[in-house]
Each structure stands twice: as C-alpha cells, then as structure tokens.
Amino acid sequence: MEKINFFVLALVLVSFASCKQETSTPNEKQETTGPYANSEKTVKQLKEERMAKGYQIFDYVDEETKDTVLMQQYFIAFLKSGQNRTQSKKVADSLQALHLEHLGRMYKLGYADISGPFGDDGTIRGITVYNTPTLAMADSLANMDPMVQAGRLEIEMHPWWAAKGYGLR
C-alpha cells in the first residue's frame, strides 16, 4: 500500500469557535477567562444562533467550576482505505493534492474544524471533524473529496459531541 505523504497531510486544522462563557446573568457580564473569554456573545446567544441554523446543542454545567458549557454535535468522518488503491504513483499524488485542497476548502468555508492522518498504516487513514447542522450535510461534503470519489478512500461518519469553544491541548 502506498503511504500518504504525512508531512503534507499533517496539516492539522484546529478552529473551534470562541464564544463567551455564560454566567448566572448571561447577558450582563463578559468572562475574562475560560473557553469563551474572547467572544462578545453569551452562551445563550450562541446557543440560540446555532439552534436557529439547525445544530443540535445542549448545556452542560461543569460541577467543579459551575460554569455552563455549551455542547454541540459535530460529525467525525473516518477516512478508511477504499476499494480502489491501485492508482499509479502519479495519479495517487494528484489525488492527494486534490484531497488536501478539498480539506482546506472545507476548513476555509467553516465546515471542517480539524483534519489529519493517523500515524500508522491501518485501515483507518485519518479523520475530519465536520461542523455542520446535519449528518446528511457532513456526509455529502465528505463524499465530495476527490480521494473518496476515486475510491481510494471511503467515509464512515459518526455523530460526536464536544464543548463549544474549547481547543485541543
């Protein structure tokens, strides 16, 4: 099996939206710490905005800090080895370039928050976390990937919940 150029694909795209941490009076006070510190929106405002666009959202109260954390449903696309991995090196390299272009476009348009390959040579080649209101939309965007269309990769999509505004560490 040809190895994916991990140096190029290691383009890890992290951009979880920032928003303001809700307090007991969510519209009065802006937080100076926490995941929502740099936002001008309250958790309540962000929640209403996201729900109006069709996103699945719920509140979680952190028992330690008593802060309200906004949880949002995302969709993880597992990019798995496809049935057609017999392309020439030239074709595979071209598909890889188009694949990276597609992932970059998804990120720039705000549909994907993070993408990257796995560090082994297993069946699951990498992941993309889609920030879309529905599974159907995430699946459609993932299947637009030229590597998927060529049969070199296949998509396995799963809903996933994460706290809005928290980054990776």
N, CA, C and O of each residue as an XYZ file, in Angstrom:
676
protein
N       0.829     -1.177      0.000
C       0.000      0.000      0.000
C       0.878      1.247      0.000
O       1.856      1.322      0.744
N       0.529      2.221     -0.832
C       1.290      3.466     -0.863
C       1.042      4.252      0.414
O      -0.076      4.302      0.927
N       2.086      4.853      0.906
C       1.937      5.675      2.107
C       1.490      7.073      1.716
O       1.930      7.614      0.702
N       0.641      7.638      2.498
C       0.221      9.023      2.290
C       1.352      9.920      2.737
O       2.016      9.633      3.734
N       1.574     10.968      2.037
C       2.623     11.910      2.388
C       2.202     12.612      3.680
O       1.501     13.623      3.653
N       2.648     12.052      4.817
C       2.206     12.544      6.124
C       2.692     13.947      6.414
O       2.021     14.694      7.127
N       3.842     14.324      5.880
C       4.335     15.676      6.105
C       3.361     16.702      5.568
O       3.059     17.688      6.240
N       2.865     16.474      4.353
C       1.932     17.408      3.739
C       0.563     17.294      4.396
O      -0.080     18.303      4.686
N       0.119     16.050      4.633
C      -1.220     15.834      5.173
C      -1.317     16.220      6.639
O      -2.419     16.392      7.161
N      -0.183     16.357      7.310
C      -0.187     16.672      8.729
C      -0.673     18.085      9.014
O      -0.527     18.602     10.122
N      -1.237     18.679      8.016
C      -1.866     19.983      8.141
C      -3.077     19.810      9.067
O      -4.162     19.435      8.622
N      -2.878     20.085     10.331
C      -3.941     19.897     11.300
C      -4.675     21.221     11.468
O      -4.099     22.238     11.853
N      -5.951     21.168     11.170
C      -6.756     22.375     11.175
C      -7.598     22.431     12.451
O      -8.553     21.671     12.613
N      -7.231     23.334     13.344
C      -7.961     23.441     14.595
C      -8.599     24.822     14.685
O      -7.911     25.843     14.687
N      -9.902     24.833     14.759
C     -10.570     26.114     14.901
C     -11.927     25.910     15.541
O     -12.951     25.916     14.858
N     -11.936     25.731     16.835
C     -13.230     25.647     17.496
C     -13.679     27.077     17.793
O     -12.915     27.873     18.340
N     -14.893     27.389     17.439
C     -15.404     28.753     17.572
C     -15.331     29.208     19.017
O     -15.618     28.447     19.941
N     -14.951     30.433     19.193
C     -14.919     31.010     20.526
C     -16.252     31.678     20.812
O     -16.897     32.245     19.930
N     -16.628     31.592     22.034
C     -17.835     32.293     22.473
C     -17.690     32.587     23.948
O     -16.802     32.037     24.599
N     -18.532     33.432     24.487
C     -18.405     33.870     25.864
C     -19.011     32.868     26.828
O     -20.070     32.303     26.557
N     -18.345     32.644     27.950
C     -18.843     31.740     28.985
C     -20.065     32.355     29.649
O     -20.032     33.514     30.063
N     -21.133     31.593     29.750
C     -22.358     32.075     30.370
C     -22.201     32.097     31.877
O     -21.639     31.169     32.458
N     -22.688     33.140     32.507
C     -22.702     33.232     33.956
C     -24.150     33.168     34.391
O     -25.034     32.911     33.574
N     -24.404     33.398     35.670
C     -25.786     33.334     36.142
C     -26.644     34.424     35.497
O     -27.865     34.289     35.421
N     -26.014     35.491     35.037
C     -26.727     36.527     34.288
C     -26.061     36.648     32.927
O     -25.211     37.517     32.732
N     -26.437     35.778     31.967
C     -25.688     35.609     30.722
C     -25.574     36.833     29.833
O     -24.656     36.885     29.015
N     -26.442     37.808     29.941
C     -26.375     38.948     29.036
C     -25.709     40.167     29.655
O     -25.586     41.196     28.991
N     -25.273     40.080     30.918
C     -24.748     41.245     31.592
C     -23.230     41.316     31.633
O     -22.668     42.407     31.546
N     -22.565     40.202     31.760
C     -21.154     40.207     32.093
C     -20.343     39.377     31.103
O     -20.730     38.259     30.764
N     -19.228     39.918     30.643
C     -18.354     39.167     29.751
C     -17.256     38.508     30.581
O     -16.653     39.141     31.448
N     -17.007     37.231     30.303
C     -15.975     36.488     31.012
C     -14.591     36.951     30.583
O     -14.397     37.374     29.443
N     -13.638     36.870     31.491
C     -12.259     37.218     31.173
C     -11.369     35.985     31.125
O     -10.203     36.075     30.741
N     -11.909     34.839     31.510
C     -11.170     33.578     31.441
C     -12.083     32.513     30.858
O     -13.279     32.741     30.676
N     -11.516     31.349     30.566
C     -12.310     30.222     30.078
C     -12.376     30.191     28.561
O     -11.795     31.049     27.896
N     -13.088     29.197     28.003
C     -13.111     28.996     26.559
C     -13.843     30.073     25.784
O     -13.647     30.197     24.575
N     -14.674     30.848     26.442
C     -15.487     31.841     25.747
C     -15.012     33.265     26.025
O     -15.737     34.215     25.730
N     -13.819     33.438     26.583
C     -13.329     34.733     27.052
C     -13.186     35.784     25.959
O     -13.357     36.969     26.244
N     -12.885     35.410     24.737
C     -12.618     36.382     23.682
C     -13.836     36.692     22.824
O     -13.697     37.327     21.779
N     -15.003     36.270     23.229
C     -16.191     36.465     22.415
C     -17.059     37.581     22.978
O     -17.033     37.889     24.169
N     -17.817     38.163     22.083
C     -18.762     39.184     22.507
C     -20.153     38.600     22.683
O     -21.082     39.326     23.035
N     -20.317     37.303     22.445
C     -21.614     36.640     22.566
C     -21.678     35.834     23.849
O     -20.677     35.272     24.295
N     -22.861     35.783     24.437
C     -23.076     34.912     25.583
C     -23.345     33.507     25.077
O     -23.628     33.307     23.896
N     -23.257     32.545     25.966
C     -23.586     31.171     25.607
C     -25.029     31.113     25.132
O     -25.345     30.400     24.179
N     -25.902     31.860     25.793
C     -27.320     31.877     25.412
C     -27.483     32.369     23.969
O     -28.229     31.776     23.189
N     -26.784     33.454     23.618
C     -26.868     33.986     22.255
C     -26.324     32.994     21.231
O     -26.928     32.777     20.181
N     -25.191     32.403     21.544
C     -24.599     31.431     20.638
C     -25.514     30.216     20.472
O     -25.707     29.720     19.362
N     -26.067     29.751     21.574
C     -26.969     28.598     21.542
C     -28.179     28.888     20.660
O     -28.546     28.067     19.819
N     -28.794     30.042     20.846
C     -29.963     30.409     20.035
C     -29.600     30.520     18.559
O     -30.352     30.066     17.696
N     -28.456     31.117     18.269
C     -27.999     31.278     16.886
C     -27.762     29.915     16.229
O     -28.213     29.682     15.108
N     -27.060     29.019     16.919
C     -26.762     27.694     16.372
C     -28.029     26.863     16.199
O     -28.189     26.176     15.190
N     -28.926     26.922     17.176
C     -30.170     26.150     17.085
C     -31.037     26.643     15.926
O     -31.704     25.845     15.267
N     -31.031     27.944     15.679
C     -31.800     28.502     14.562
C     -31.274     27.989     13.222
O     -32.015     27.930     12.241
N     -29.995     27.621     13.186
C     -29.399     27.081     11.960
C     -29.517     25.560     11.877
O     -29.047     24.955     10.913
N     -30.144     24.937     12.882
C     -30.381     23.502     12.849
C     -29.374     22.647     13.590
O     -29.442     21.421     13.506
N     -28.436     23.254     14.319
C     -27.450     22.486     15.068
C     -28.082     21.870     16.310
O     -28.996     22.446     16.899
N     -27.593     20.702     16.704
C     -28.004     20.056     17.945
C     -27.102     20.583     19.059
O     -25.879     20.484     18.969
N     -27.706     21.142     20.105
C     -26.986     21.818     21.175
C     -27.595     21.410     22.514
O     -28.801     21.178     22.604
N     -26.758     21.322     23.564
C     -27.284     21.234     24.920
C     -26.284     21.860     25.875
O     -25.102     21.984     25.554
N     -26.763     22.258     27.058
C     -25.922     22.850     28.086
C     -25.415     21.763     29.021
O     -26.108     20.787     29.307
N     -24.200     21.954     29.486
C     -23.598     21.077     30.478
C     -23.023     21.983     31.556
O     -22.292     22.922     31.240
N     -23.338     21.723     32.826
C     -22.791     22.522     33.913
C     -21.604     21.778     34.501
O     -21.734     20.666     35.014
N     -20.436     22.423     34.415
C     -19.215     21.855     34.969
C     -19.332     21.884     36.488
O     -19.429     22.959     37.080
N     -19.324     20.723     37.119
C     -19.512     20.627     38.570
C     -18.413     21.321     39.356
O     -18.666     21.849     40.439
N     -17.203     21.329     38.827
C     -16.081     21.941     39.532
C     -16.152     23.463     39.488
O     -15.994     24.119     40.518
N     -16.388     24.031     38.303
C     -16.367     25.484     38.147
C     -17.752     26.117     38.205
O     -17.880     27.327     38.393
N     -18.788     25.297     38.043
C     -20.191     25.750     37.982
C     -20.462     26.576     36.723
O     -21.502     27.226     36.621
N     -19.542     26.555     35.777
C     -19.732     27.238     34.502
C     -20.666     26.417     33.622
O     -20.693     25.188     33.693
N     -21.429     27.119     32.793
C     -22.254     26.449     31.802
C     -21.424     26.282     30.540
O     -20.883     27.252     30.011
N     -21.329     25.059     30.066
C     -20.571     24.734     28.866
C     -21.584     24.358     27.786
O     -22.491     23.559     28.019
N     -21.418     24.934     26.626
C     -22.297     24.645     25.502
C     -21.742     23.460     24.730
O     -20.633     23.521     24.198
N     -22.511     22.385     24.669
C     -22.115     21.193     23.929
C     -22.797     21.230     22.564
O     -23.981     21.551     22.463
N     -22.044     20.899     21.519
C     -22.589     20.884     20.166
C     -22.281     19.549     19.518
O     -21.231     18.955     19.762
N     -23.200     19.085     18.692
C     -22.964     17.871     17.927
C     -22.179     18.207     16.664
O     -22.569     19.073     15.879
N     -21.077     17.509     16.490
C     -20.250     17.577     15.292
C     -20.348     16.212     14.626
O     -21.049     15.329     15.121
N     -19.659     16.033     13.520
C     -19.652     14.746     12.836
C     -18.221     14.396     12.468
O     -17.532     15.172     11.806
N     -17.779     13.221     12.901
C     -16.432     12.766     12.584
C     -16.503     11.828     11.394
O     -17.219     10.826     11.408
N     -15.749     12.173     10.371
C     -15.606     11.309      9.203
C     -14.316     10.526      9.374
O     -13.228     11.101      9.401
N     -14.444      9.213      9.490
C     -13.271      8.340      9.465
C     -12.989      8.055      8.005
O     -13.831      7.503      7.296
N     -11.811      8.429      7.560
C     -11.400      8.178      6.172
C     -10.671      6.843      6.149
O      -9.564      6.713      6.672
N     -11.304      5.864      5.541
C     -10.784      4.497      5.531
C     -10.259      4.138      4.146
O     -10.674      4.709      3.139
N      -9.344      3.188      4.119
C      -8.830      2.706      2.831
C      -9.991      2.235      1.973
O     -10.831      1.453      2.419
N     -10.031      2.717      0.739
C     -11.104      2.355     -0.180
C     -10.778      1.110     -0.982
O      -9.706      0.523     -0.839
N     -11.714      0.718     -1.824
C     -11.579     -0.484     -2.643
C     -10.608     -0.294     -3.810
O     -10.059     -1.268     -4.326
N     -10.396      0.962     -4.229
C      -9.559      1.218     -5.396
C      -8.289      1.963     -4.981
O      -8.247      3.193     -4.997
N      -7.259      1.205     -4.611
C      -5.981      1.801     -4.208
C      -4.867      1.363     -5.155
O      -3.706      1.254     -4.760
N      -5.238      1.115     -6.405
C      -4.266      0.595     -7.376
C      -3.793      1.669     -8.360
O      -3.170      1.349     -9.372
N      -4.083      2.929     -8.071
C      -3.668      4.002     -8.962
C      -2.142      4.068     -9.046
O      -1.437      3.662     -8.122
N      -1.656      4.579    -10.154
C      -0.216      4.808    -10.303
C       0.216      5.878     -9.298
O      -0.621      6.605     -8.762
N       1.502      5.968     -9.049
C       2.016      6.982     -8.114
C       1.625      8.381     -8.570
O       1.250      9.225     -7.757
N       1.715      8.621     -9.871
C       1.370      9.935    -10.415
C      -0.096     10.277    -10.136
O      -0.400     11.390     -9.705
N      -0.987      9.345    -10.374
C      -2.419      9.567    -10.133
C      -2.681      9.709     -8.631
O      -3.432     10.590     -8.212
N      -2.061      8.842     -7.820
C      -2.244      8.910     -6.360
C      -1.756     10.250     -5.812
O      -2.401     10.840     -4.945
N      -0.619     10.730     -6.315
C      -0.088     12.029     -5.877
C      -1.032     13.162     -6.271
O      -1.242     14.098     -5.499
N      -1.596     13.075     -7.467
C      -2.551     14.086     -7.921
C      -3.806     14.062     -7.049
O      -4.312     15.110     -6.649
N      -4.299     12.873     -6.761
C      -5.472     12.742     -5.883
C      -5.174     13.281     -4.486
O      -6.034     13.901     -3.861
N      -3.957     13.046     -3.997
C      -3.570     13.557     -2.680
C      -3.600     15.080     -2.656
O      -4.084     15.680     -1.696
N      -3.090     15.696     -3.698
C      -3.104     17.164     -3.781
C      -4.545     17.677     -3.804
O      -4.868     18.656     -3.130
N      -5.405     17.021     -4.574
C      -6.817     17.417     -4.631
C      -7.530     17.169     -3.298
O      -8.408     17.936     -2.905
N      -7.148     16.105     -2.619
C      -7.687     15.777     -1.296
C      -7.360     16.890     -0.298
O      -8.232     17.352      0.439
N      -6.097     17.314     -0.282
C      -5.686     18.388      0.628
C      -6.370     19.706      0.281
O      -6.737     20.480      1.166
N      -6.534     19.947     -0.995
C      -7.254     21.138     -1.454
C      -8.703     21.112     -0.945
O      -9.224     22.117     -0.462
N      -9.330     19.954     -1.063
C     -10.714     19.793     -0.591
C     -10.801     20.056      0.916
O     -11.680     20.790      1.367
N      -9.894     19.461      1.692
C      -9.918     19.653      3.148
C      -9.677     21.115      3.510
O     -10.323     21.649      4.412
N      -8.755     21.758      2.815
C      -8.501     23.180      3.053
C      -9.716     24.038      2.756
O     -10.005     24.989      3.482
N     -10.430     23.703      1.687
C     -11.649     24.430      1.321
C     -12.733     24.229      2.389
O     -13.435     25.172      2.755
N     -12.860     22.992      2.883
C     -13.860     22.713      3.929
C     -13.559     23.533      5.182
O     -14.472     24.036      5.837
N     -12.283     23.664      5.508
C     -11.867     24.449      6.664
C     -12.165     25.936      6.450
O     -12.747     26.589      7.315
N     -11.759     26.465      5.285
C     -11.971     27.886      4.996
C     -13.448     28.255      4.980
O     -13.821     29.355      5.387
N     -14.282     27.344      4.514
C     -15.727     27.597      4.469
C     -16.406     27.384      5.823
O     -17.594     27.672      5.973
N     -15.660     26.885      6.801
C     -16.203     26.683      8.139
C     -16.916     25.355      8.334
O     -17.588     25.160      9.346
N     -16.781     24.442      7.384
C     -17.464     23.147      7.503
C     -16.628     22.104      8.235
O     -17.188     21.150      8.776
N     -15.322     22.252      8.269
C     -14.446     21.299      8.944
C     -13.590     22.048      9.949
O     -13.037     23.103      9.641
N     -13.483     21.498     11.153
C     -12.710     22.152     12.196
C     -11.340     21.548     12.403
O     -10.430     22.230     12.874
N     -11.176     20.296     12.064
C      -9.880     19.643     12.243
C      -9.807     18.441     11.306
O     -10.794     17.732     11.107
N      -8.641     18.227     10.742
C      -8.401     17.086      9.852
C      -6.984     16.608     10.066
O      -6.096     17.386     10.413
N      -6.784     15.341      9.861
C      -5.423     14.832      9.927
C      -5.366     13.337      9.761
O      -6.354     12.631      9.961
N      -4.180     12.860      9.388
C      -3.980     11.423      9.177
C      -3.632     10.718     10.486
O      -3.197     11.348     11.450
N      -3.828      9.419     10.502
C      -3.330      8.603     11.601
C      -1.882      8.255     11.304
O      -1.463      8.241     10.147
N      -1.126      7.978     12.344
C       0.307      7.747     12.200
C       0.698      6.306     11.948
O       1.875      5.957     12.036
N      -0.276      5.465     11.637
C       0.062      4.081     11.320
C      -0.412      3.763      9.904
O      -0.911      4.645      9.204
N      -0.267      2.554      9.495
C      -0.654      2.170      8.140
C      -1.902      1.294      8.181
O      -2.036      0.346      7.407
N      -2.818      1.627      9.099
C      -4.025      0.826      9.280
C      -5.103      1.141      8.259
O      -4.905      1.947      7.349
N      -6.229      0.502      8.424
C      -7.374      0.683      7.530
C      -7.947      2.092      7.638
O      -8.332      2.687      6.631
N      -8.004      2.625      8.853
C      -8.492      3.989      9.041
C      -7.301      4.916      8.816
O      -6.333      4.901      9.576
N      -7.389      5.719      7.765
C      -6.264      6.541      7.329
C      -6.215      7.904      8.025
O      -5.134      8.457      8.226
N      -7.386      8.450      8.396
C      -7.412      9.757      9.048
C      -8.828     10.135      9.422
O      -9.761      9.352      9.247
N      -8.981     11.356      9.945
C     -10.305     11.860     10.336
C     -10.472     13.308      9.887
O      -9.504     14.033      9.658
N     -11.721     13.692      9.773
C     -12.103     15.090      9.632
C     -13.308     15.309     10.534
O     -14.248     14.515     10.521
N     -13.285     16.382     11.314
C     -14.423     16.733     12.157
C     -15.203     17.818     11.428
O     -14.705     18.923     11.211
N     -16.441     17.482     11.052
C     -17.300     18.412     10.327
C     -18.182     19.184     11.299
O     -18.761     18.613     12.223
N     -18.273     20.477     11.077
C     -19.078     21.394     11.874
C     -20.273     21.802     11.010
O     -20.305     22.885     10.425
N     -21.248     20.902     10.950
C     -22.442     21.108     10.132
C     -23.669     20.790     10.973
O     -23.566     20.069     11.965
N     -24.827     21.314     10.592
C     -26.028     21.040     11.389
C     -26.559     19.613     11.263
O     -27.247     19.135     12.165
N     -26.250     18.923     10.157
C     -26.834     17.591      9.971
C     -25.801     16.575      9.503
O     -24.787     16.917      8.895
N     -26.090     15.330      9.803
C     -25.270     14.220      9.332
C     -25.272     14.169      7.807
O     -24.233     13.936      7.188
N     -26.437     14.387      7.204
C     -26.542     14.336      5.741
C     -25.623     15.363      5.084
O     -24.988     15.070      4.071
N     -25.551     16.557      5.652
C     -24.688     17.593      5.085
C     -23.208     17.220      5.236
O     -22.429     17.356      4.293
N     -22.829     16.748      6.430
C     -21.434     16.335      6.655
C     -21.055     15.198      5.720
O     -19.968     15.203      5.141
N     -21.944     14.226      5.570
C     -21.681     13.079      4.702
C     -21.533     13.519      3.246
O     -20.666     13.028      2.524
N     -22.380     14.435      2.832
C     -22.314     14.943      1.463
C     -20.990     15.654      1.206
O     -20.356     15.434      0.174
N     -20.573     16.498      2.133
C     -19.309     17.220      1.988
C     -18.123     16.252      1.993
O     -17.199     16.400      1.193
N     -18.145     15.279      2.877
C     -17.052     14.305      2.946
C     -16.958     13.506      1.652
O     -15.860     13.198      1.188
N     -18.095     13.173      1.076
C     -18.096     12.377     -0.147
C     -17.747     13.184     -1.398
O     -17.617     12.617     -2.483
N     -17.597     14.495     -1.254
C     -17.122     15.335     -2.357
C     -15.600     15.261     -2.499
O     -15.045     15.729     -3.493
N     -14.931     14.677     -1.513
C     -13.472     14.551     -1.526
C     -13.048     13.743     -2.755
O     -13.557     12.642     -2.968
N     -12.125     14.268     -3.567
C     -11.673     13.540     -4.758
C     -11.115     12.144     -4.465
O     -11.245     11.246     -5.296
N     -10.499     11.951     -3.304
C      -9.995     10.624     -2.934
C     -11.154      9.645     -2.726
O     -11.043      8.463     -3.054
N     -12.246     10.139     -2.190
C     -13.430      9.297     -1.980
C     -14.080      9.005     -3.326
O     -14.450      7.865     -3.608
N     -14.216     10.025     -4.148
C     -14.828      9.845     -5.463
C     -14.039      8.878     -6.336
O     -14.613      8.183     -7.175
N     -12.722      8.831     -6.140
C     -11.874      7.916     -6.913
C     -11.860      6.507     -6.311
O     -11.307      5.583     -6.906
N     -12.468      6.344     -5.128
C     -12.497      5.035     -4.489
C     -11.256      4.711     -3.677
O     -11.130      3.604     -3.154
N     -10.340      5.663     -3.564
C      -9.114      5.439     -2.796
C      -9.388      5.497     -1.298
O      -8.721      4.831     -0.506
N     -10.380      6.305     -0.919
C     -10.830      6.387      0.470
C     -12.331      6.148      0.529
O     -13.050      6.383     -0.442
N     -12.792      5.679      1.677
C     -14.220      5.540      1.967
C     -14.503      6.297      3.251
O     -13.619      6.464      4.091
N     -15.735      6.752      3.398
C     -16.129      7.529      4.571
C     -16.973      6.676      5.506
O     -17.878      5.961      5.075
N     -16.661      6.767      6.791
C     -17.519      6.216      7.844
C     -17.802      7.382      8.783
O     -16.885      7.892      9.427
N     -19.055      7.807      8.868
C     -19.423      9.031      9.582
C     -20.096      8.695     10.918
O     -20.922      7.787     11.008
N     -19.718      9.457     11.952
C     -20.314      9.274     13.276
C     -20.604     10.628     13.917
O     -19.785     11.541     13.811
N     -21.764     10.778     14.587
C     -22.019     12.000     15.355
C     -21.091     12.024     16.577
O     -20.760     10.981     17.142
N     -20.684     13.225     16.968
C     -19.753     13.379     18.087
C     -20.067     14.689     18.804
O     -20.259     15.722     18.162
N     -20.118     14.644     20.122
C     -20.401     15.830     20.923
C     -19.104     16.403     21.487
O     -18.243     15.663     21.964
N     -18.975     17.724     21.428
C     -17.804     18.402     22.000
C     -18.229     19.755     22.554
O     -19.218     20.342     22.116
N     -17.469     20.229     23.514
C     -17.739     21.531     24.123
C     -17.341     22.625     23.146
O     -16.224     22.633     22.629
N     -18.250     23.535     22.901
C     -18.021     24.657     22.007
C     -17.012     25.608     22.644
O     -17.160     25.992     23.804
N     -15.991     25.985     21.883
C     -15.031     26.975     22.371
C     -13.777     26.398     22.972
O     -12.816     27.137     23.187
N     -13.739     25.111     23.255
C     -12.526     24.503     23.799
C     -11.639     24.057     22.666
O     -12.134     23.525     21.672
N     -10.353     24.257     22.784
C      -9.395     23.801     21.787
C      -8.689     22.545     22.259
O      -8.878     22.103     23.392
N      -7.889     21.982     21.399
C      -7.111     20.824     21.766
C      -5.897     21.248     22.567
O      -5.364     22.340     22.372
N      -5.465     20.388     23.463
C      -4.214     20.657     24.182
C      -3.484     19.375     24.434
O      -2.406     19.386     25.028
